[in-house]
C-alpha cells in the first residue's frame, strides 16, 4: 500500500514539473523579461491536483459554513454583553445589539431588508426568541389589576393616544404625507416587552413600578399590533386596489392569531396539573408547544407578535398567582433570546439608518416627552409618586424587536413606501436599541427597585 501511495505522489510531482517548470509552457515573461508562473493556471492545477491525489481535502477556495458565522457572532455577542455588564454595569443586551449592528455594518447582515421569520436568514431564531419572551411577559400581566385600578387603563390608553398624535404631528410637520405619518406613529406607540423582561430579570427588579411597566408595555404592544393590521388593510386598498384584501386581512390575522393563542393556552393548562412547569426539564414541554405554534404561524403567513402575548395573558387570568417559568425556559431559551437581540441589529439596513438620522432624533425626543408627560400627569391618581411616575415614563422608551417586525412587514409588502418608512424607523430603532435599555435601567435604579 505504501508503494502505491509513493508512486501516486511521484506521478503528481512529475505532472507539476511538466506543467509549471517543464519548458516554460505555462509561464510568462514580465516587463523585465524574467519568467514567472501563470498563477491562474497554477491555481487550476492545484484544484485538479487536490481532486485527483487528495480527494479528502476541502475544495479551494475555502467557504465558511453559515454555522461558523453564527457561532462566531454568538461568541462575540456573549463577550460584549459581559464586558458592558461588568465594566459599565449596563444591561447585557446593549452588548448583544452592538455586536449585531457592527456585524451588519461590516457586511454580515441579513442583506435586503426582509421580515424576520419569513425567509430571512436567522429569521427562525428571531421568531423563537420573540415568542419565548412575549409568552413569558404575557404570563406576568394581570388584567384584573385594571379592574381594581381603572386609572391604570386610563393611563395606558391616554399615553398611547398622545404618543400617536405627537409623532403623527411631528412627521406631518416635517413635510411627509399623512399615510407615512400614521404608519410611523402607530409603530412608535409600541414599547418593547422583550427589553423590559430582559432588563428587569437581569437586575432582579421587584416592585410596583416594574409590574406596571410590564403591564403598560404589553398593552402598548397589543395596541400597536392591532392598529398595524388595520393599517395594512388600508395600504392594501391604497396600493393594491383590493377592497376584499383590505377588509379580510386584518380580520384573518387577528382572528386566527387569537384562536391559536387560545389553543396554546388550553394545551399548557391541560398539562399544568400533571407536570411541574417550574422545573427546567418539564418546561421543555412548553418550549415544544411554542415551537409548534411558530411553525403554524409561519405556515399560515401570520406574525409571531400577538399570539404568544395573548396566550400568556389568558393563562395568567385563570391562575390565582403569577406563572413562574424557568428564566427564558432554560439554557436553550437563553441562547435564543441572546441571538434575537443580535439578529435585530443584523436586520437593520444601515443605508436607511444613516438616511433617517435627523428625523429619528426628533422622534426619540418627542416620543419620550409624550410618554413622560402622560405618566407625570396621571401617575398620582393611579397611586404613584411624581418621581415614580417620571421614572415609569422614561422606562417606556425602549423600541426593539416588536417595532422592527412591524416595520419590516410593511417594507417587504410595499417596497416603494417602505423605503422612506425604513429610513425613519430603522434609525429610530437603532438609537433606542442602545439608549432604551440604559434609560430603563436608570429608571428602575432611580425608583429604588434595583441596586447596582
N, C-alpha and C positions, 0 to 999 in steps of 0.2 A: 504493500500500500504506500509506504514512504517513497518507493522508487517511482510510482505513478505520479505522486504529488510533485516530486522533484522534476520529473520530465515535463509536467504541465507548466511549472514555473519557468523552466528553461525555454520552452516554446513561447511563453508570454514575453520573456525578456528579449528573445530573438525578434518577435514581432515589433516590440517597442523600438529596437535598434534599427530595423528596416524602415519604420515609419518616421521616427524622429531624427535619426542620425545618418541612416544609410543614404549616401549620395545626395543628401540635402533635398530630397524630393518634396518635403513638407516644410521647408524653411524659406525665409525671405530675407532680403538684404535691406538694412535701414539706410538712412541718409549718409552714413559714414562708410557704407559698403560692408559692414560686418554682418555675419549671418546670425540669425536668431530664430527660435522656434515659432511656428504658427500656432498660437495658443488656442485659437478656436478649434483647429483640427486636433490639437493635443487633448483638449477637454473632451471632444467627441470620442477620441480613442480611449481616454480614461473611463468614460461611461461604458463603452463596449468591453473594455478590459474587466471592469467590475462584474458585468453580467456574465461574461464567459468564464472568468477564472475564480471570482469570489462572489458567487451568487448570494451568499448570506449577508453581504454588506448592504447598507441602505443606498438607495439611489441618490444621485447627485443632480442638482443641489439639494441639500437637506431642507425639509419642510417641517416646521414646528406643528405638533398636534394642537388642536384648539384646547384640549385639556391642559396642555403645558401653559398656555397663556392664562387660562382661568386659575390654575394653581399658583402661578407667579403673582397674579393680581390679588388672590386671596392672601398670600403671604405678606405682600406689601401693605395691603389694607389692614391686616391684623397688627403689623408692626407700627403703622402710622396711628392707628387707634390707641394702642398702648402708649405711644410716645406723647400724644397730646393729652392723654388722661393723666399720666404720671408726671410729666413735666409742667403742664399748664392747668391741670385739674379741669380740662374741658371734656365734654361728652365724647365718647369714642366715635360716635357716628360722624363727627366732624372730620376725623382722620379717614374714615371709610369713604366719605363723599369726596374729600380732596383727592384721594388716590383715583377714584373713578373719573373725576374731572380732568386730572392731569393725564391719565391714560387716554381719555377721549381727545384731549388737545394734541397729544403726540401721534394720533392716528390709529389708536387701538380701540376706538369707539365702535358704536353699532352701525356706523355708516349712515345711509339715508335714514332720516327720522322715520320710525315706524312704531306702531303701537306695541308696547311690551305685552308679551303673551300671545301675539297674533302674528307669528312669523319672524320676529326679530331674534337675533342671537341672544342667548341668555334670557329670553323672554319668559321661559317657564320658571326660571329662578325668581324673576321679579314677581310673577303671579303667586308662586308658592310663599315667598316671604310676605307679600302683602296680605294674602288670605290668612296666614297664621296670625299676624299682628292685629288685623281687623276683627277676626273672630275672638281673639283674646281680649281686645278692647271692648267689643260688644258685651262680653260676659261680665264686665265690670260696670256697665251702665245701668243705673237703677231708674227706670222711668217713673216708678212710684214716687220718687223724690219730687218730680214735677207736680204731682197732685198735692203733696204735702206743702210745697213751697211754690205757688204759682208765679212768683217773681222770677224764678229761675227760667221758666219757659218764656216769660216776657222778655227777660234779658237776652236770651238766645235769639228770639225772633227779631227784636229790635237791632241787636248787634249785626245780624246777617243782613237785614234790610238796609241799614245805614251804610255798611261796608259796600254793598252792591251799588247804592245810589252814589256814594262818594267816588268809587272807582269809575263808574259809568260816566259821571260828570267830568272827571279828570280826563279820561280818554277822548271824550267828545270835544272838550275844550282844547285839546292838543291837535285837533283837526281830523280825527278819524271818524268813520261813519258809525251810525247807530248800531248796526249789526255787530261790528267788531267790538264796540264799547260794551255792548250787552254780554258778549261772549267772555271777554276779559273779566268783567265784573262778576259774572256767575262763578267762574273758576277761582277768582280771588277770595270768594267767601270761605272756601274750604280751609280748615286748619288740619294739619297732618296728625291723625291719631297714631300713626306709626312712630313719629318722632316723640310724641307725648309719652307713649307707652315705653319706648326705649330709654328715654332720659329719666323718667320717674322711677323706673325699675333699677336703672344703673346706680342712681344716687340714693335709692331706698327712701324716696319721698313719701311721706304719710301726712294726711291732714285734710281739712275741708277744702282747701284750695286745689289740691291735687285731684280730688274726686270731682269737683266742679269742672275743672279743666278738662278732664276726660269726657265728662258728660257733654260739655259745650262743643268739644272737638268732634265727638261722634255725631251730634245733631247738625253741626256745620257740614260735615261730610254728606249726610243724608240730603240736606237742602241742596248742596252743590250738584250731587249726582243726579237727583230727580230733575232739577231745573235744567241741567245739561242735556238730559234725554229729550225733554220737550223742545229745547233749543235745536237739537239735531233734527227733530221733526220739522221745525221751521226752515232749517237750512236745506233739508230735502226738497221742500216745496220751492224755496227761493232759487236753488241752483239746479235741481233736477226736474222741477215742474211736475212732481209726482205727489198728488194730493193724498192718495191712499198710503203711501210710504210716510208722509208727514203725520198722518193720523195714527197709523198702526205701529210704527217703530217704537215710540216711547211706551205705548201700552204693552207691546210684546216684551220689551226689556224689563219693565217694572213688574209685570205680571209673572213672567217665568222666573225672574230672579227671586221674587217673593215666594213662589211655590217651592223652588229648590231650597231656599232658606228654611222653610217650614219642614221639608223632608229631612234636612240635615239636623235641625234641632230635635225633631222627633226621634231620629236614629240615636243621637247622643243621649237623649233622655231615656230611651229604651235600655241602653247598655249601662247607664249610670248605676242602677241598684246592684248590678252583678259584678262590676269591676271597680277598683279604686282608681279613678281617673287622676288622682293627685300623684300617683306613682308614675315615674318616668317611663317605665316599661309598658304599663297599661295605657298611657297616653298615646302610644303608637297607634292604638285603635282609632283615636280621634284624628291623628295625623293622616292615617289612611283614608278616613272618610272625607277629610278636607281635600286630599289629592284626587279622590274620585269625583268630588264636586268640581274641582278645577277642570278635569277632563270633560265633564259635561258642559261646563260654561264655554270652554274653547270650542267644543263640537257645535254648540248652538249659537256661536258667534255672539256671546254675551260678555259684558265687562265683569271683572272679578271684584269690583269695589263694594257693591251693595249687598250681595248675598251673604258673605261671612259676617258682616256687621249686623245685619238683621237677625241672622241665626243666633249669634251670641246674645243679642238683646232679648230675644224671645226666651232663650234658656234662662237668662238672669231673672226675668219676670216670674217664671214659675218656681224659682228656687227661693228659699227663705233666707239665704245668705249668699254673698258673692261666690261665684265659682272660682275655685283655686286650681290652676293648672301648673305643672312644672314650667319654669320660665321658658317661653317660646317652644314649649313641648319638647324639651330636652336638647341634647347636643346638636342633633341634626337640624332642628329648627333654628338654633342659634347661628349655625353656619349659613342657613338660607337667609336669615334676617341681615346678617353682615353683607352677604352678596347682593341683597336687594338694594341697599344704600349705594353700593359700588355701581351697580347697574344703572341706578338713577343718574349718577354722574356720567356714566358712559353714554347714556341715551341723549344727552344734551347736544344740540347742534351748536358748535362754538361759533360758526359764522353768524348764526342768529343771535347768540348771546352777545357778541360784540355789537351787532347792528342795533339791538334794542336797549343798550345800557342806560341811556339818559331817561327813557320812559320808565324803565324798571326801577330806577332810583326814586322817581316820583311816586310810582305805585307803592313801593315799600313804605315810604313816608306817610302817604295818605291812608293806606290800609291800616297801618299801625295806629295812627291817630284816631281813626274811626273806631277801632276796637277798644282802645284805651278810654276814649271819651264815653262810650256807652257803658262800659263797666264801671267807670268812676261815678256816673250819674245814677245807675240802677243797682250798684253793688250793695249800698247800705240798706235799701228796703228788703233785699234778699238775705241779709244777715252778715254782710262782710264790712269790715272797716274800710276807710278810704285807702289805706296803704295796701291792704289785701286786694281791693278792687283794681287798683292800678297795676299791681303785680300780675293779677289774673289777665288783664287786658294785654300786657306785654307777653305773657305766656301763650296767648292765642296767635302769635305771629308766624310760627313755622309753616312753611309750604314745602311739600316734598312729593312723595310718590303718587298721592291721590291727584294733585294738580297736574303732575306730569302725565298720568294716564288719561285724564280728561282732555288735556291739550293734544296729545298725540293721536287720540281717536279722531279729532276734528282735522288735524293736519293730514292724516292719511286719507280721509274721505274727500277732503276738499283742498287739494294742494295749493291752488292759487290763493284762496282765502287763508289757508293755513300758513303760508309763507310769512305774512305780516303778523298773524297771531303768534306763531312760533318765535319770531324775533322779539316780541314783547314779553311773552310768558317764560320762555327759556331763560332769559336774562333775570327775570324776577325769581324764578325757582333757583337758579344758580346762586343768587345773593342770599336767599333765605335758607338754602341748604346749609350754609355756614353760619349766618347770623341768627337764624331761628333757634337752633339748639342752644346757642350761647345765651340768647335772650330768655329762653325757657329756664335754663339752669340758674341764671341770675334772679329771675322772679321767684323761683322756689327757695332759693337761698335767702332772698330778701324777706320773704314771708315766714321764714323760720322753719320750713318743713324739711330742709336738708341742712346738714352741717358738714362742710368740707374743710 
